[in-house]
């Protein structure tokens, strides 16, 4: 099977003007407004340096252990560290802890 290049009819028709590009995406894709404090970013980076790709899992385990022990302050700390590393995981922990406390 041969592969052939099919050029567009007008080379300029496939390009968007810079103003059009900027107006279509005014905010960067990763700037979704879910801000994490610099303190927790620093803690998350330290956690990542210590545990590598398992850092979020470790933070989750610490948050769950603190929740089971009834230590709300430690739970909140580890939840925020987990949120800095993996928002979805932190959201699941937060939802399950709210369900357990009711």
ABEGO torsion letter per residue (X at the ends): XBBBBBBBABAAAABBBAAAAAAABABBAABAGBBBBAAAAAAAAAAAAAAEAAAAAAAAAAAAAAAAAGBAAAAAAAAAAAAAABAAAAAAAAAAAAAAAX
